[in-house]
Amino acid sequence: MNRNRKKAAAATLAAGMAVVLGAGTVMAAASTGDNGLQKEETVYVNTIEKQYIAREKMEFFKNALTASYFAIPHVSYVINFNFVKKFQRDKIQLKGGQIISIAPKKQTEIKKKFMQFLGEGYGGLSNNI
């Protein structure tokens, strides 16, 4: 795998503007999802610089953000391990302060993937924001 390869996710923002997000700048994508209370799914994409509201569904980001430093700890989240501040068995805290729960059935998988990420030398847990 080529670690230097940069992928991008093109997203259409709620304002109708198209933007290309460098995969390395995406901290997390989070979805409100259809949980029975809401009919519409809203996806928020947090980058180093700002938060976007996307028109695309969460499935789009799960398919677009596939580099080894991305993980899906919960059906409503895609996170970038490069922005993990604190890792615990059942939750992850991102450098921006956001705390994301890890689904019980995914805890072992996410831990293994995070340990692999650290072993690949990406340098996770750095001080870069």
C-alpha positions in Angstrom: 0.0 0.0 0.0 1.3 3.5 -0.9 1.1 5.6 2.2 1.8 8.8 0.3 -1.2 8.4 -2.0 -3.7 11.1 -1.2 -7.4 10.4 -1.9 -10.1 13.0 -2.0 -13.8 13.0 -1.4 -15.8 15.3 -3.5 -18.8 16.5 -1.6 -21.8 18.6 -2.6 -22.5 20.9 0.3 -26.0 21.8 1.5 -25.6 25.2 -0.1 -25.2 23.5 -3.5 -21.5 24.2 -3.7 -19.2 21.4 -4.7 -15.9 21.0 -2.8 -13.1 18.5 -2.9 -11.9 17.5 0.5 -8.4 16.0 0.8 -8.8 12.7 2.7 -5.9 13.7 5.1 -7.8 16.8 6.2 -11.0 15.0 7.1 -11.2 14.4 10.9 -14.6 12.7 10.9 -17.9 12.4 9.1 -20.9 12.0 11.3 -24.5 11.3 10.4 -27.7 12.1 12.2 -29.2 9.1 10.3 -32.7 7.9 10.2 -33.2 6.6 13.7 -37.0 6.5 13.5 -37.3 10.0 14.9 -35.8 11.8 11.9 -36.8 11.1 8.3 -33.8 12.9 6.7 -30.1 12.0 7.1 -27.8 14.9 7.7 -24.0 14.3 7.3 -21.5 16.6 9.0 -17.9 16.5 7.7 -15.4 17.9 10.1 -12.1 19.0 8.6 -9.0 20.7 10.1 -10.4 24.1 9.3 -14.2 23.8 9.4 -17.4 21.8 9.5 -19.4 21.1 6.3 -23.0 19.9 5.9 -23.0 17.5 2.9 -25.9 16.5 0.6 -24.4 13.1 0.2 -25.5 10.2 2.5 -23.1 8.6 5.0 -22.7 5.6 2.7 -20.9 7.9 0.2 -18.3 8.8 2.8 -17.9 5.3 4.0 -17.1 4.3 0.4 -14.9 7.4 -0.4 -12.8 7.5 2.8 -11.1 4.1 2.6 -7.5 4.8 3.4 -6.1 2.6 6.2 -6.2 5.5 8.7 -10.0 5.8 8.4 -12.3 3.6 10.6 -16.0 3.2 11.2 -16.4 2.8 15.0 -20.2 3.2 14.8 -22.7 3.1 12.0 -23.0 6.9 12.1 -19.3 7.8 12.1 -16.2 7.6 10.0 -13.1 8.8 11.8 -9.5 9.6 10.8 -7.0 7.9 13.2 -4.6 10.8 12.6 -6.8 13.0 14.7 -7.3 10.7 17.7 -6.4 12.4 21.0 -7.4 9.6 23.3 -8.4 5.9 22.6 -10.4 3.8 25.1 -12.0 0.5 24.6 -15.5 2.0 24.2 -14.8 5.5 23.0 -12.5 7.7 21.0 -11.8 11.4 21.6 -10.7 13.4 18.6 -8.4 16.4 18.9 -11.3 18.8 18.4 -12.8 17.4 21.6 -15.5 15.3 20.0 -16.1 12.0 21.8 -17.3 9.1 19.6 -18.7 5.9 21.0 -17.4 2.6 19.6 -20.2 0.1 19.0 -19.8 -2.9 21.4 -19.6 -5.3 18.4 -16.8 -3.2 16.8 -14.6 -2.7 19.8 -12.1 -5.5 19.1 -12.0 -4.7 15.3 -11.4 -1.0 16.0 -8.7 -1.7 18.6 -6.9 -4.0 16.1 -7.1 -1.5 13.3 -5.9 1.4 15.6 -2.9 -0.7 16.7 -2.1 -1.6 13.1 -2.4 2.1 12.2 0.2 3.0 15.0 2.5 0.2 13.7 2.4 1.5 10.1 4.2 4.7 11.3 1.5 7.2 10.4 2.4 8.9 13.7 -1.1 9.1 15.1 -1.6 10.9 18.4 0.6 13.7 17.1 0.1 17.3 18.2 -0.9 18.5 14.8 -4.4 19.8 14.6 
